[in-house]
Amino acid sequence: MPLILFKYIASMQKLFTKEMAGILAGTLLLMAVVAIAMPKAEAAPGMVYMKIYNSKTGTEKVVIWKPNAYRFEKKAFIDADDIKVKKISKIFNTTNLKVHNTITPNPQTGTWHHFVVTIGSDTYKQVKFL
């Protein structure tokens, strides 16, 4: 009787080990797929744009920046040349702009002489022009 019980326990242990190995392998595979898929979804590039409308000529110019930041980050830093930073500061009285809220885009618009300047974003909540 003890020999039969020992064989039964040994066979159950092999079966349990195979099942546990399968469950563990499946869990690890799922975690690996999720770990690979998530950064790609969150790391998609966003953009910050500036539209400059000239009311005298009726023309519009668009400048687009693609900052090195993730979509889920609350702040993005834009590397712009000194002249653009000075103009943005003169028009908006700051270089820190909240250009997106949590539900819908909320671009900031300002006027300077006969120019209407709009700065917005498809992802970021706040931008800082450096």
BALUM-348141 format. One record per residue (C-alpha): residue number from 1; residue in one letter; x, y, z. Coordinates in steps of 0.1 Angstrom, whole numbers, plus 5000, padded with zeros to 4 digits. Example, Ala and Ser with C-alpha at 12.3 -4.5 7.8 and 13.67 -1.06 7.14 Angstrom:
residues 2
nr|rest|x|y|z
1|a|5123|4955|5078
2|s|5137|4989|5071
end
This chain:
residues 130
nr|rest|x|y|z
1|m|5000|5000|5000
2|p|5027|5026|5008
3|l|5044|5019|4974
4|i|5011|5025|4955
5|l|5005|5057|4975
6|f|5041|5068|4968
7|k|5036|5062|4930
8|y|5003|5080|4931
9|i|5018|5110|4949
10|a|5048|5110|4924
11|s|5024|5110|4894
12|m|5003|5138|4909
13|q|5034|5158|4916
14|k|5044|5155|4879
15|l|5009|5164|4868
16|f|5008|5194|4892
17|t|5042|5205|4881
18|k|5032|5204|4844
19|e|5000|5223|4851
20|m|5019|5249|4872
21|a|5046|5252|4845
22|g|5019|5258|4819
23|i|5001|5284|4840
24|l|5034|5301|4849
25|a|5045|5301|4812
26|g|5011|5315|4801
27|t|5012|5342|4828
28|l|5048|5352|4819
29|l|5039|5353|4781
30|l|5009|5376|4788
31|m|5030|5399|4810
32|a|5057|5400|4783
33|v|5031|5409|4756
34|v|5016|5436|4778
35|a|5050|5450|4787
36|i|5059|5453|4750
37|a|5025|5467|4739
38|m|5021|5494|4766
39|p|5052|5515|4760
40|k|5044|5516|4723
41|a|5009|5529|4729
42|e|5020|5555|4755
43|a|5052|5565|4737
44|a|5035|5577|4706
45|p|5048|5611|4696
46|g|5026|5641|4703
47|m|5028|5675|4687
48|v|5025|5711|4697
49|y|5015|5736|4670
50|m|5015|5773|4665
51|k|4993|5789|4639
52|i|5001|5825|4629
53|y|4973|5841|4609
54|n|4980|5874|4592
55|s|4947|5894|4589
56|k|4962|5919|4564
57|t|4972|5893|4538
58|g|4948|5865|4548
59|t|4977|5840|4550
60|e|4984|5814|4577
61|k|5017|5798|4588
62|v|5018|5767|4609
63|v|5049|5757|4630
64|i|5049|5722|4644
65|w|5071|5709|4672
66|k|5074|5672|4682
67|p|5088|5673|4718
68|n|5106|5644|4733
69|a|5079|5635|4758
70|y|5053|5608|4763
71|r|5016|5614|4757
72|f|5007|5608|4794
73|e|5031|5634|4807
74|k|5016|5665|4821
75|k|5044|5688|4808
76|a|5064|5691|4777
77|f|5094|5713|4770
78|i|5097|5729|4736
79|d|5131|5739|4723
80|a|5125|5770|4702
81|d|5149|5796|4689
82|d|5153|5828|4710
83|i|5133|5850|4686
84|k|5102|5827|4687
85|v|5104|5825|4725
86|k|5106|5863|4728
87|k|5076|5867|4705
88|i|5056|5841|4724
89|s|5065|5858|4756
90|k|5054|5892|4742
91|i|5021|5879|4729
92|f|5011|5857|4758
93|n|5031|5874|4786
94|t|5045|5840|4795
95|t|5064|5810|4780
96|n|5044|5785|4801
97|l|5011|5777|4783
98|k|4983|5753|4792
99|v|4974|5742|4757
100|h|4953|5711|4764
101|n|4929|5699|4790
102|t|4918|5664|4799
103|i|4888|5662|4775
104|t|4891|5685|4746
105|p|4919|5706|4731
106|n|4921|5741|4746
107|p|4944|5761|4724
108|q|4956|5795|4736
109|t|4950|5824|4713
110|g|4966|5859|4714
111|t|4969|5888|4691
112|w|4998|5910|4682
113|h|4993|5939|4657
114|h|4975|5922|4628
115|f|4986|5887|4637
116|v|4964|5861|4655
117|v|4986|5835|4671
118|t|4972|5802|4683
119|i|4992|5776|4702
120|g|4977|5742|4709
121|s|4985|5705|4712
122|d|4971|5671|4705
123|t|4983|5656|4737
124|y|5000|5677|4762
125|k|4984|5696|4791
126|q|5011|5723|4794
127|v|5041|5734|4774
128|k|5071|5755|4783
129|f|5091|5771|4755
130|l|5128|5772|4762
end
